[in-house]
Amino acid sequence: MDELPNKAQAQETYPLEDDFAMEEVEFAAQSALPEEQYCIFRTGRERYCVHVLEVDEVLEWPRLTRLPLSPPFLMGVFNLRGTIIPVVDIAFTEVRRGDLPPKQIVVACLRGGASAPDVRVGLAVDEVLGTFSTSEPLLKDEAPRDVPHCAGMLRHGDRLALALDLKRVLESFPVTVI
């Protein structure tokens, strides 16, 4: 007759299963990084992205009012439900072709907090490619040094996109005086 093993024998007989279960729990906890979502778009020859929590909306190209004596990166302003939004062309150094104007605007908002107001800016965009979710961190070491408004690179599929830091964008393209 087969005897049932006592509790001490059962623990000694199957220690690998318990270790394996513990390793699975630890691996799941490590791999459960928070997932971030980005709005990816193309302007000029580059792909850029902005965190979706910083994007207020995406619009078809509106009628812009040009401002006299404005810097070359400032394409103009438009009225969005009572708010004047400056539109910045972050690809202006590429000398955009006149017959291929931007098609859309990504309206982004730098949240000011309790002591400062929110700042909204329109980014001139040739094409919004969509959103991308990832739990991988931005590649900060691979960010180009000659692009001051870039906070890192986002790997999406087999492509890379420059991740924009809105605070740096507004420092590089000062439109807050409008």
ABEGO torsion letter per residue (X at the ends): XBBBBBAAAAAAAAAAAAAAAAAAAAAAAAABBBBBBBBBBBBEABBBBBBAAABABBBBBBBBBBBBGBBAABAEBBBBGGBBBBBBBAAAAAGBBAABBBABBBBBBBBAEAABBBBBBBBBBABBAEBBBBABBBBAAABBAABAABAEBBBBEABBBBBBBAAAAAAABBAAAX
